[in-house]
Amino acid sequence: MLRSFYKYAALGLAAVGATSAFMAPVSAKPSVIADNPAYVTVIATMHTQPQYYNTVGTELKALAQQVRSEKGNVVFMPYSNPDESNSYVVYEVYRNEAAFQTHITSDHTRSFNKLLETQALGGKSDVAKVKTIF
């Protein structure tokens, strides 16, 4: 998980216009996300059973559309992880803890997590709340 975290922690910069995931433009200020201490940032990692990789990916794409329409969602960016087979990483940002709690108790999130019970290794995603170092 830690290796994935370091690799994907820079995605916040990429999501707000950095030239790459590892280097922001010289003139770039920390993002609005980094400047807002109320925001809740989450890195979710899921490792699927090989036979369910495509199914989970399809469902993750559908989930992304639903989550992005949540009032308190700022960013929901799912990625495949080319360094780890059958693996997805999701970079998520919510306006506050209440918005995050609304997300994790929503029907669409519960439905997706139910799918992971049988199709992901360990039966769930690994979720880490992270804070910016800016």
TADA-V503270 format. One record per run of one state. SS is the DSSP state (@ for helix, = for strand, . for the rest). FROM is the first residue (numbers start at 1). LEN is the number of residues. If there is no record, write none. Layout:
SS & FROM & LEN
SS & FROM & LEN
//
This chain:
. & 1 & 1
@ & 2 & 8
. & 10 & 1
@ & 11 & 5
. & 16 & 16
@ & 32 & 4
. & 36 & 4
= & 40 & 9
. & 49 & 1
@ & 50 & 19
. & 69 & 4
= & 73 & 8
. & 81 & 6
= & 87 & 8
. & 95 & 2
@ & 97 & 8
. & 105 & 2
@ & 107 & 13
= & 120 & 1
@ & 121 & 3
. & 124 & 2
= & 126 & 5
. & 131 & 4
//
